[in-house]
Amino acid sequence: MELDDLRQAWHSLDARLQQQNALGTRMLTERSLEKARRHLRPLQWGQVAQMLFGLACLALGVTGWNGYPPQPGTLVAGIVLHAYGVAVMISGGITLGLIGQIDYAAPVLHIQKQLARLRRFYVLSGAVVGLSWWVLWVPAVVLLAALGGQARPAWFYPWEYLSVAAGVVGVIATIWFHRLSRGPGRARLARWMEDSATGHSLRQAQARIDEIASFECP
């Protein structure tokens, strides 16, 4: 075989290998993108459930300030729980919107940025909604008790104040523990708390996109 024939055969083989590599990369990308979509579905359903929970809080809150004549305790509880329900619904709606805006046909770096933005909002909104419930479950109990129309016993009022105080302590303790986990020598604890706040679905979706990035940029 002459040198030109050998060179031509080598170029042909190289072209076939490049085509196979491109095909393999495309197949891997498509599978990873589909897995990322699938991993985000539980998060979507979770946000729908959160919005329904917010709607229930809103409806319960209406019973507190919509009564006549309004009672001071139930009026305040109703307004607070109503506002909380609206905030919970808005948070779930924004999260669903961020999930829906992810462009899986965009470059991998762009998808990673969209997932990072989703993660930041999800963690922040989850912290606000979750920490608020340390205290806001008390107005919910107050309104549920008021639905019966019966007079509340004498111990109920001190219980309200003690429960709110305990909730405030719980909020402070949670924030303190979070700050403690960020201290030196507690990398594993900080990682565990971050993963817990992010959620399994979002972490798995990010992992699938990172797989594509690592394959494209060895």
MOGI-V810798 format. One record per helix or strand. SS is the DSSP state (H for helix, E for strand). FROM is the first residue (numbers start at 1). LEN is the number of residues. If there is no record, write none. Layout:
{{SS	FROM	LEN} {SS	FROM	LEN}}
This chain:
{{H	3	63} {H	72	29} {H	108	40} {H	154	28} {H	187	12} {H	200	17}}
